[in-house]
Amino acid sequence: MAMKRLQQLGNQLTQTSSSSSSSKPDAETMAPADSKFALNENGIPPFESLPLGKDDPRFSAWGLYGDKDELGTLNRLTDERVAAAAREEIKTGARVSLNWPLTAQTAPFFNRRAFHHDLYRKHPRFVNDDEWTFNS
């Protein structure tokens, strides 16, 4: 289901016409799986009432869209929401790149290793292996 939904989202972003409705998610994927929560105006429960399993990390919302969900709030990116956001939010057309080079973080945090890239050549074959270490 997750791969299908990601493909649908990708198709949405690359479509040149809005005539196709096959990429629209159904209503149940947009709403949290458990309806016992009071939802705010955005259709999500307040932080204090997020579902938290006994093995989940603190402050996580795993399972909010069901036990098998892999997309989380990406489920809420419908054709209508994206179109409305584009109509209402885009004013100047200015774009900002969010590509930050992996080497940009020069000091590692939380006792992690600094960015490092190793390339292992598998001579005499024409095969190489990469090993990347970076903070995520």
C-alpha positions as CSV (number, residue, x, y, z in Angstrom):
1,M,0.0,0.0,0.0
2,A,2.8,2.4,0.8
3,M,4.6,1.9,-2.5
4,K,1.3,2.4,-4.4
5,R,0.6,5.6,-2.5
6,L,4.1,6.9,-3.1
7,Q,3.7,6.2,-6.8
8,Q,0.3,8.0,-6.8
9,L,2.0,11.0,-5.1
10,G,4.8,11.0,-7.7
11,N,2.3,10.8,-10.5
12,Q,0.4,13.7,-9.1
13,L,3.5,15.8,-9.1
14,T,4.4,15.0,-12.7
15,Q,1.0,15.1,-14.3
16,T,0.6,18.0,-16.7
17,S,-3.2,17.8,-16.8
18,S,-5.6,17.6,-13.9
19,S,-8.1,15.3,-15.8
20,S,-6.9,12.1,-14.1
21,S,-8.6,11.3,-10.8
22,S,-6.8,7.9,-10.3
23,S,-4.2,9.4,-7.9
24,K,-6.7,10.5,-5.3
25,P,-6.5,8.7,-2.0
26,D,-9.7,7.4,-0.4
27,A,-11.1,9.2,2.6
28,E,-10.0,6.6,5.1
29,T,-6.3,7.1,4.3
30,M,-6.6,10.8,5.0
31,A,-8.0,10.5,8.5
32,P,-6.2,9.0,11.5
33,A,-7.1,5.4,11.9
34,D,-8.5,5.7,15.4
35,S,-11.6,7.9,15.5
36,K,-11.8,8.1,19.3
37,F,-9.5,11.1,19.3
38,A,-10.8,14.7,19.3
39,L,-9.5,16.2,16.0
40,N,-8.4,19.8,15.5
41,E,-9.3,21.9,12.5
42,N,-6.6,20.2,10.5
43,G,-8.1,16.7,11.1
44,I,-5.4,15.5,13.5
45,P,-5.6,14.8,17.2
46,P,-3.9,17.2,19.7
47,F,-0.4,16.3,20.8
48,E,-1.5,15.2,24.3
49,S,-3.8,12.5,22.8
50,L,-1.5,11.0,20.2
51,P,-1.6,7.2,20.3
52,L,1.6,5.8,21.9
53,G,2.3,2.1,22.1
54,K,4.3,0.7,25.0
55,D,7.4,0.2,22.8
56,D,7.1,3.4,20.9
57,P,9.6,6.3,21.4
58,R,8.4,9.2,23.5
59,F,6.5,11.9,21.5
60,S,6.0,9.6,18.5
61,A,2.7,9.2,16.7
62,W,3.4,5.8,15.2
63,G,0.1,4.1,14.3
64,L,-1.9,7.3,14.0
65,Y,-2.9,6.2,10.4
66,G,-3.1,2.5,11.2
67,D,-0.6,-0.2,12.2
68,K,0.4,-0.9,8.6
69,D,0.8,2.7,7.4
70,E,4.2,3.8,6.2
71,L,3.4,7.3,5.0
72,G,2.1,9.1,8.0
73,T,0.9,12.6,7.2
74,L,1.8,12.2,3.5
75,N,-1.6,10.5,3.4
76,R,-3.0,13.9,3.7
77,L,-1.5,15.3,0.4
78,T,-4.6,15.0,-1.8
79,D,-5.0,16.7,-5.2
80,E,-7.4,19.2,-3.7
81,R,-5.0,20.2,-0.8
82,V,-2.0,20.6,-3.1
83,A,-4.0,22.7,-5.6
84,A,-5.5,24.8,-2.8
85,A,-2.1,25.4,-1.2
86,A,-0.7,26.4,-4.6
87,R,-3.5,28.8,-5.2
88,E,-3.4,30.4,-1.7
89,E,0.3,30.3,-0.8
90,I,2.3,31.0,-3.9
91,K,2.6,34.7,-4.3
92,T,5.9,35.6,-6.0
93,G,7.2,32.4,-7.6
94,A,10.5,32.6,-5.8
95,R,12.1,29.2,-5.2
96,V,14.4,28.1,-2.5
97,S,16.7,25.0,-2.9
98,L,16.5,22.6,0.0
99,N,19.5,20.6,-1.3
100,W,22.0,20.7,1.5
101,P,25.3,18.9,0.6
102,L,26.1,15.9,2.8
103,T,29.4,17.6,3.6
104,A,27.8,20.8,4.9
105,Q,27.6,19.6,8.5
106,T,31.1,20.0,9.7
107,A,30.7,19.2,13.4
108,P,29.0,15.9,14.3
109,F,26.4,16.1,17.2
110,F,25.5,13.7,19.9
111,N,28.8,11.7,19.9
112,R,28.2,10.7,16.3
113,R,30.8,10.3,13.6
114,A,31.5,13.2,11.2
115,F,30.6,12.9,7.6
116,H,32.8,10.4,5.8
117,H,32.7,8.8,2.4
118,D,34.8,5.7,1.5
119,L,35.0,4.2,-2.0
120,Y,36.2,0.7,-2.2
121,R,37.5,-0.4,-5.6
122,K,37.0,-4.1,-6.3
123,H,40.0,-4.5,-8.7
124,P,40.3,-6.2,-11.2
125,R,36.5,-6.1,-11.6
126,F,34.7,-2.9,-12.7
127,V,32.8,-2.7,-9.5
128,N,33.0,-0.1,-6.7
129,D,31.3,0.0,-3.3
130,D,30.5,3.2,-1.4
131,E,30.3,3.5,2.3
132,W,28.7,6.7,3.7
133,T,28.6,7.9,7.3
134,F,26.5,11.0,8.1
135,N,24.2,12.4,10.7
136,S,20.5,12.1,9.7
